[in-house]
Amino acid sequence: MPDIFELSRPDDYLERLAASDLGRGWKALATAELDLHHGHDVLDLGCGPGADLPTYAAAVGPSGSVLGVDHDAGAVARARALVRHLATVRVAEADVHRLGLADGSVDRAHSDRVLQHVADPGLVLAETFRALRPGGRAVLAEPDWGTLVVDGPDAATSDAYGRFVVEQVVRNGRIGRRLAGLAERTGFAVERVVPVTAVFRDVHEADQVLGLARVARRAVEAGYLHERAEARWTEHLTTQPFFASVTLFVVVADRPSA
């Protein structure tokens, strides 16, 4: 296996993605859509290691507050270390399905690639709606892995790889296309949906985000790919001009004032 591939997910994957040009791009878009002002109370659902929390704290000022929640104790510890000097920021270990917040207690809510992993996206949206004040806003960013395109030696192998990602790797692999409808059925008014398509022309850069080789190996183990097809596919990725893309959707959803 060529050295350009990562065969296991690195511990700093989330931090690295947030710091990449790709991550900074869609995070800046999501932050702009949040329309944060001094005095706002902000909820970051599935905050992970807390990459967005300092930005939100600066935007809402000393009269506002920021709460990051995540179910992973290790991520919560890293987020707390990151924001320990910020008096207006709190990080809690919590289940996004059951936030334990008072009704109408926040002005803004944000999630970034969280709903693709949760057991019940509809329940998380209902909790978010409940926690928002009337007139509040949620900005939700989710990929749709059904849009994943990887140019390989033949369509059948690439299609099988894509099916494995949607059906086995990501719990809610097509959440991107479903998210606006789910939000509307929850009671949100969806103001807009902004597509962000990541295009990769460098196989190493793509592998750092998509985990191409390690996912292909899992696809073989799960019976989606044959060994020979996987070897030919991997060779193509490293010896031919590379192309891959996937689309993330930023959904801007407001809780009606009345």
Order of alpha helices (4+ residues) and beta strands (2+ residues): alpha-alpha-beta-alpha-beta-alpha-beta-beta-alpha-beta-alpha-alpha-beta-alpha-alpha-alpha-beta
